[in-house]
Amino acid sequence: MKLNYKLPLIAVAFLASSLFSGYSQGQTQKEKQEKKTFNFLERTYIKINNLRWGKESDISKLEKLTNICDENGKKGYNIKELCDLELWNIDREYAELINEKDEKGKNVFDFGDIMKIKFFNGDYIYRTFQKDSPQDIIKILKYKDKEGNPLFSKFDLFTYLSYNIGLKSMIEEIDSSKNENPKEIAKKFYREKIKEELKKSVLDSIVENFIDTKKPNALIIHPYSDWNGVFKNFIIQRGFCQFDLKKLKKDYDIKLSFSETEKEVYSAIKEIPNIELLVICGHGSKKSLSLGDTDKRVSKSEKSEEYSIDFSDEEFKEYLDRLNKNAVIFLNSCSNAKENLFNKKNLAKFISTMAENKKVVAWKKSFSNDDLKIKNCYPFEITDGCLRNGGVYYVDGKKEEIK
């Protein structure tokens, strides 16, 4: 195979030219300051990064960011991270969160967390809402329960930022409330944000009220943990998958319920009679679907088993038996139908085994709005193209093959 040396040679030539001109024509004040702040390898990386993105780095901003150090003088970021911070225009006050410590002296945030705060905090591409302050971001993580354990996790924080529920207002209500549990206040803000957005489409009634008409019934379970806002996109910004809730409402009487634990899922099922479409949303993996816990594909679990649906939940069968005998169960969650070469067990198959004769729709891999295309709303079906691209039907624990 012939190697392409063109790009590396251009980069080397550019660097050589830049360095030579600096010495031959005399260094500018800016170049002198850059040399004083950054070593040769760091300056080289900055120049290559400029080539990569086709823009000049703001050296003055890089200098301010490189001065972020902890109490021992250790720098908060390496040169690659500094360039990313400058590229994405992250303010110093947010970059300084890297030095925030917990009670054990460990860093609360890593570089990836700082980038998430940037993307989920009001100024990323189409987001135009007001940003939450670094002070409020820190404060929400300092609330403790009676045993001294943190009430809110980082994934809770990212969910609140992503949904723009307003940390300042939520903190004010938590601090002014004497008896109400801070977690319950946070849940209320979360629900109200969804209802506020649904009102724009005159659909807020599906949250508060359920009116049982002659149409079939549908229950949509929305998780309390959604660190990247993907399920808000399903419900609000892009509608429900590839069709909006207005269209779904033409075929079903809908109830949208919020669940943090498996018991809350069970309670929601008990409230709605004769359900023909059950949609359970949550970040998923081969083994679990998270309702109030972390996304286990990208982070370790932070809470007990009850905050997810997994292989231990054999009691789920009692509630699946309450569904209509022809009900469809859609696990709106990544990788619930994933199989390994020597281990075919997965959450979709587990639930299908308990849901006698009912069809379970799931996905073998990560998927997005654009991957999910609906063939029919009632009865709920995905397209053959989806089935060829990761979608799976299970009935009685067995996969249905594409005809």
N, C-alpha and C positions, 0 to 999 in steps of 0.2 A: 504494500500500500504506500502510495507516494504522500509524504508529509508536506503540509502547507506551511512554509516558513514566512509567508508574506506579512502576516500581522505582527509576529514577534519582531521581524526585521524592521518594520515601520516604527514599532514602539522603541526599539533600541536606537534607531536613527534619530527619532524625536528627542529622546532623553540625551543622547550625545550632543545633539545640536543645542538643546536648552542649556546643558551644563557648560559647553564650550563658549556659547555666547555670553553666559554669566561671567566667566573668567576673562574673556577677551575684551568685552566692552565695559567691564566694571559692573559690580553688583548694585542693584537698586536697593533702596532702604527696605522695601518689601521683601526682597530676596534675602537680605541680611537677617531680617527678623525671622523669616521662615527657617533659615539655616540654624538660627539660635534656638528655635523652639523644637525643630524636628531633626532627627538624625538622617543620615544618607538614605537608609533603607525606607524610612518613613516618607521622606521627600520623593523617593522613587515611586512608592506605592501611590502617593497623591497624584503624581503626574500620569501614571498608568490609568488610574481611576478616572482622571479627567478625559483621557482618550476614550475610555470605555463609554462614558456617558455623554461625551461631546460638549462638556461645559467646564468652566474654570471653578475650582473650589473657592469658597469664601475663606481665605486663610485667617482673617481676623476672627471669624466664628469658630474655626477649628482650634485656634489658640485658646479661646475662652473655654471650649469644651474639654481640651486636653488638661486644663487646670483643675478639673473635677477630681478630687482625691479624697480618700477617707482620712480618719484621724491619724493613721500611721503613715500617711503620705503616699499610699498605693493608688495608682491611677485607676479610675473607674472604667476606662475603655481602652482597647487597643486601637491601632491606627485604622484598621478596617471598619471597626464599629464607629469610630469618630467620623469617618467619611460617610457612612450610612446616615448617621445623625444629622450631619450637615446637608447631605443630599435631600433628606426628607424634611428638612427645615424644622427640626425638633428644638423647641425652646430650652434654654439652659435650666430653667426652673423645673421642667419635667425630666431632663437628663440627670439632674441631681438626685432624683429618687433612687438612683442606683446605690447610693450610700445609706439608704434607710435600713436600719437593723431591727431585728426582733428582740425579744427578751433574752434570747440565748446568744445574742451577738452575731447571728447569721444575717446575711443580706436578704431582705424581703423580696427584692426584684432582681432579675438578671436582665441582660441586654434584650432578650426576646420579649420579656414583659414590658420593657420601655417602649418597644416598637408596637406592641399590642395596644398600649395606652394611647399612643399616637394615632393608630388606625381606628380605634373604637371611641375616640374622645372628641368627636365633633368637627374635625377638620380634614377628613380624608375624602378626597374626590367629591362625591355627591352629598356629603354630610355638611349641613349648614347650621346645625344647632349649636347652642352655647356650650363651651367646654367646662368640665368640672375642674376645680383647682387642685394643685398637688396637695394642698393641706387637707382638703376633703377626701382625696384619694387615700391618704395616709390614715385619716381619722376613722374611716369606715372599717378598716382592718384592725382597729384597736378595741372594738367592742368585744366584751367577754361575757360568757354565760356564768352561772353561779359557781361552776367548778373551775373557773378561770381559763376555759378553753375559748379560742377565737370563735365568734359568732358567724363571721363572714370570711370566706376563703378568697383567694385571688380570682378563682373562676366566678365566684359571686360578683366580685368587683367588675370583671370584664363584661359580665352579663348586664350589669347596671349601666356601664358606660355605653355598651353597644345599643341598648334600648333607650338611652337618653332619658332616664327616669328623673334625673336631677338630684345629684348627691346632696347638694346644699339644703334643699327643701326637705329631703328625707332625713338628714341628720338633725335639722331643726325640730322636726316632729318627734324623732326618737328622744332627743334631749328634753323636750317639753313634756313627754308622756311619762307618767310615774308608774303605771301598771302594765301597759301593753308591751308585749315582747317585741324587741327591735326587729326580729326576723319576720314577725307578722306584719309590722309596719312596712318593711321592704316588699313583702309579697303584695300588699295593698297598692303600693306605688307601681309595681310591675303590672298588676292587672289593670289598673287605671290607665296606664300608658297604652296598653293594647286596645282597651275600650275607646280611648280618645281617638286612636287611629282608625278603628273600625267605624266610628261615627261618621267619618268622611264618606263612607260608602253606605251609610244607613244600615250597618250590620251589627251595631253594638248589642242588639237584642239577643244575639246568639250566645253572649256571655252571661247575661243576667237572667234571661227568661227562656223557657222551653215550652213551646205550644205543640202538643201532639195532634196533628191533623191526619188525614188519610194517607199522606205521603210516608214513605219509609223513613226510619230514624237513623241519624248519623251522629256519632260521638267522636269529637276530635280532642285528644289529650295533648295539651301544650306543656312542655317542661318548664320548671323554674330555673334551670341551669342551661343557658344558651350563650356561651362566651363569645361567639362570633356573630350572633344575631341572625343566623341562617333561618331559624323557624319564624322569626318576625317577618323575614322576606316571604316565606311561604304564605303566612296569614295576611300580611299587610301590603308590602311593596309590590310583590309580583302576583298576589292572589294565592290561591291554593294550588301549588304546582303549576301546570300549564293551563289551568282554567281558574277563574276567580271564584270567590265564595258566593257571589251573586248567582253564578251559573250552577254551582253545587246546590244552592238553596232552592233552585227550581225543582230539583229531583228529591231533595231530602228535607225533613225537619232536623235542623242542626243544633247541637249543643257544643259549645267550646268550653272545656274545663281545664283548669290549671292544676297540675300535680307535681309535688316534690317527692312524694314517696309512693311505693306500690299500693299502700292502703288507700291513698287518695284516688288512685286509679280504680281500685275495686269499688269505692264508694260512688264514684261517678257512674260506673257501669250499673250499679244497683238503682240509681236515680232515674235512668232512662229505660223505658220498656221496649222490648222487641227490637233491639239494635240490629240494623242490617249492614252498616258500615262502621267499623271501629278503626280509627286512625290514631296510632300512638307515635308521637314525635319525641325525639331525643337523640343526643349524640350517641353513636353506637360502636360496637365492636362485634367480633364473632361470638363473644360470650355474654354480652350485656347491652342494655339500653338505659342510658342515664337520664334520670328525671331531675334530681337535685344534686347529683354528684358531678365530678369532673368529666371531661371527654377523655375516656380511658385509652383512646388511640394516641393521645399526645401528652398525657399526664397520669401519674399514679392516683389511685382513689384517695379522696380526702375524707370520705364519710362512710358510714356503715352500710351494710348490704341493702337495707330497706329503701335507700335512696336510688336504687336501680332495679330493673327487672332482669333477672338472671336465672341460671339453671336451678337455683335453690327454691324458686317460687312455684312449687307444685300446687300450692293452694289456689293459684290462678285458674286452675281448671274449673273450680266451683263457679267462678264469675264468667268464664267463657261459655259455660253451659247455659247461662242466662240469655245469651245472644240468640237472635233468630237462627233457625237451623241452616239457613242458606247465607248466613252473614259472611262478609269478607273482612279480613283483618289486615290492614296495611301498616307494616312496621316502617314508618317514615324515618329511617335511621340507617347510617352507613354500616355496611359489612355484617349485618345480622344473618345473612345467608352464606357467609364465607365458608369455604371448605378447604382443609389441608389434604395433602395426598394420602396420609395414613389416618386422618381423623376427620370424619365427615360431620361430626356433631357441631351444631350451631344453634343460636337462639331461635331462629325461624323454625327450624325442624322441631325443636323442643316444644315450642308453643303449638305448632301444628299437630303434634302427637296428642296434646291435651284437647285441642279444639276439634272434636270429632266431626268429620265431613265438611268442615268450614275451610274456605280457601284463605291461605296466608300469603300475602304479597310482601316480598322483601328484596334486598339487594346484596349481591356478593362482594361489592366493593364500595368505595366512597362515590357519592353521586351528588349532583346539584340540580337546581331547578331545570336547567337546560337539558339534562339527561333524562328527566322524567316526563314522559308523554302519555296522555290518557286516551285510551281507545273508547271507553264508555264510562260515564259517571254512575249510571245504574243499569245493571249491576256493575260494580267497580272493576275495571280491567285496564291494564297497561298495554301498550302496543307490542306487536311482535318484535319491532326494532329494539324496544327496551329489554325484552326477554333475551335478545341476542347480545345485548350490551351490559349484562350484569343483573337484570331483573330476574326474579325466580318466583314461581308458584309452588307452594307446598299444600298438599292435602293429606291428612292422616300420617304425617311424617315422611311422605314421599314426594319427590319432585315431579311436577308435571312437565313433560317434554313438549317442545314446540311442535305442533303438527304441520 
